[in-house]
Amino acid sequence: MYSVQNLISLISESGSLQPSKIIPILIKTKYPLPPGPPPLPIVGNLHQMSRSETWKQLVKLHEQYGPILTLKLGTRTIILLQTRAAVGDLLEKKAKFYSSRPRLITAGEHFTRSLLPVLMPYNDKWKELHAIRGLVLSHRVAKAVTCIQQSASRYLAFCLLDPKAEGDQSGGVNLGDAFCMYSCTSISTILYGDDIGSMSISEARQMDLIVQKLIKSLNNHNVLLDLFPFLEKTPGLSQLLTHQATPYFTELRTFFDAKLQTALARPCWTMSRTLAEKSPRRDRGSGDHDQLIFTTGEISMAGAATTPLALGALATMATLHPAEVGILRAQLDLLVGPDRVPTFADTEDLPYLHALINEALRLKTITPLGVPHAISSSPSDGPQVYKGYHIPDDAFVTPFQWAINRDPSVFADPHSFIPQRWLDSDNDTKNPLPLPSLFGFGKRFCAGQPFAGNALATALAVLVWGFTFEALSGFEGGDDDYRFVYHLVDTLLKDMKSEVSRCAWQ
Ligand code: HEM
């Protein structure tokens, strides 16, 4: 996902805040911007941004300036919302205005030619695509395809038991690869009609790589255009970007077009077929076909980019908190026993499983800075003002999900791992706590959340039922360790793989 964090982390090497080179914001408006560290002309606060563990630095800034914070990255304005209340007031209650996306020159316009719905502004085209997408990404469809996720979870276990079994010649699977394959094979079966198990590790890796390349499209000189859009007209810069973006666009289009064509030629139901049939613009030219490729491809990419990270967070939790995971294993032993593999239906009778997932993802929020929203209002609506502050139209309005998930006024002892907080006194899930902030807000709320939730529950049940996660000596990741967010899942999990036991798998 394209996020403010990418912008921040890819720009600055500097790890510390430089004290007060105070240059006042020059533009005067009736309402001030929300407070923030004083920016320098042109670069704004870029020189002050830490490259790693950005959220910890941002928490300190919020302590200093309050829950609504302004940062200037180049000429772009970032408004960070640190509380559930602020996010609710703007992104949910005022969703009519706060459901667009900021202009994303590199990833949005050049690398994907404005065809990825997730990066589109809140306009008629996005609304139309979102409505069609809603037909296949509903709770009802998610429930109907749990059997596919169930089969995929068995395949995941099978691959972990016998790393060579899926035919990969490159030296077997580690947990990170296996999680990637679980997500990719599940979504490809639902979306394109592929067979579970027909996907090789290398194809899953290719899907993952496509997403990573998009994130990395924000490398040093490309990001300049996003931070300083006025440079767009600079001779050479835009051409350089096009030169890099064209091969990527072609790779993306070719890969997902092949998957789409195969899906449409199949006699069975697939999400792609429904999306193609319901698209009112179909058969009206190659532009509409490209849109279909990217609408379907985005669903694939969204699954490939996020669910493996979330599974990485769950595996790390399982390693760090064996006692809590032991409670779930005991419940699985009672409910399922040793003679059959857990099913999706079993997960519905295991409130503690959902409590573990909530707590693990609350502490290891895999989307710490969410995905930025932007305002779409007409001049007649007047300026957007919140609590006396002006929220500019071109700002990246960013939900700081990491901080929201550790808000002490909502979560007692917020930095501790306490799955029980999600259960009531009957050990049921009727708990008044708001669910962890992971999937965004308002009209742009994650379209695939029901699929993701079912995929995580099914996989965790099978993994805890059949395997033990133990860290090798030297593994130092704690609840605060966020290295996996920077795609180091493999590094962390490789260490753990050799400790996977096969207790119930004889
Ligand atoms: C644990 C897994 C996942 C997480 C944490 C996650 C998180 C997110 C977030 C934070 C957003 C942006 C929300 C906003 O702008 O406020 C988003 C958007 C989206 N997600 Fe997910 N997601 C996950 C899994 C999935 C899956 C499996 C799918 C597809 C089946 C999916 C499909 C989408 C789509 C299509 C959008 C774009 C919505 C738009 O057009 O703006 N996501 N997701």
Residues whose N, C-alpha, C, O or C-beta is under 5 A from the ligand:
A	BS01	HEM	P117 V118 I299 A302 G303 T306 T307 A310 T367 G370 V371 L438 F439 G440 F441 R444 F445 C446 A447 G448 Q449 F451 A452
